[in-house]
Amino acid sequence: MAGAPVPVGTPPTVWGAGASATVGVGRDDLVSGEAVALALPPGGLGYRILSGMLDVALGIALWLFLWWLSYKVTGDLSDAWRGTVNTLLPILSVIALPTVTETLTGGKTVGHLIVGLRTVRDDAGPTGFRQSLTRALVGFIEMYACLGLPALISAAISRKNKRLGDLLAGTYVIRDRHRIEEQHPIEMPAGLASWAVSADMAALPDGLAVAIRQFLNGRHAMKPEPRAAAAHRLVFAAAPFVAPAPPQGASFEDVLSAIMAERRRRDTERLEREARLRERLLR
């Protein structure tokens, strides 16, 4: 199905009438230049609980081992030194261990390694020492001192299953073994190429661009009625950002394809110009 044609009675004020705006896909989602949301799905609550239980069990086991070893090696210490050693033991076992492990592995604790999770920043970048230390310090309170209840409540109500340590560190946990599917670029319809090249296109809101991209990629699996309705809705949502109106009789789906293909072409040319400019300036 090619989609319904652009109606003759479309008000001329609809096309190109709106100003550009920025509406995010979500508070923590990322969108590429081709309106493709980076698929970094957060780890499920069950995986988070299992990973946390493994890390807590390892921390307690290391804590008890170091406590037993300290008595074997330094059994004749004074009470003051004994108190100092006992204070350092939890720091080494439940704070230093996850901090060092996450820093060296790029966001993975031992539990993450077993379950298949990874901690990343809110912008999907790799975590560093600061984020790992913040998560470990807060984790000592919420996981050990409070028996994990604050972490469980926070993860249950948080949009990306974040515990308190993630909220303070600006991180979240993703399913590291999830494969990101590559999406092919949208092709330009032959009959709309000249219109798209000459059209004035303002920046589409990220949420709208992603919705159009997802519709165009998945339209062939849709039933005719929902497919036509979705194309109609998306065309009129994109109309305020494009002027002039497309040619009479162009199908909604072809118009959407032309907008996305031209948007990609212009973004590619802009990036190439910026790269050439940087090259000339750095010579």
Secondary structure as GFF3:
##gff-version 3
##sequence-region A 1 283
A	DSSP	alpha_helix	45	73	.	.	.	ID=ss1
A	DSSP	alpha_helix	79	90	.	.	.	ID=ss2
A	DSSP	pi_helix	91	96	.	.	.	ID=ss3
A	DSSP	alpha_helix	97	105	.	.	.	ID=ss4
A	DSSP	alpha_helix	110	115	.	.	.	ID=ss5
A	DSSP	beta_strand	117	121	.	.	.	ID=ss6
A	DSSP	alpha_helix	129	139	.	.	.	ID=ss7
A	DSSP	pi_helix	140	145	.	.	.	ID=ss8
A	DSSP	alpha_helix	149	157	.	.	.	ID=ss9
A	DSSP	alpha_helix	164	169	.	.	.	ID=ss10
A	DSSP	beta_strand	171	175	.	.	.	ID=ss11
A	DSSP	three_ten_helix	190	192	.	.	.	ID=ss12
A	DSSP	alpha_helix	193	198	.	.	.	ID=ss13
A	DSSP	beta_strand	200	201	.	.	.	ID=ss14
A	DSSP	alpha_helix	206	218	.	.	.	ID=ss15
A	DSSP	three_ten_helix	219	221	.	.	.	ID=ss16
A	DSSP	alpha_helix	224	238	.	.	.	ID=ss17
A	DSSP	three_ten_helix	239	241	.	.	.	ID=ss18
A	DSSP	beta_strand	242	243	.	.	.	ID=ss19
A	DSSP	alpha_helix	252	281	.	.	.	ID=ss20
###
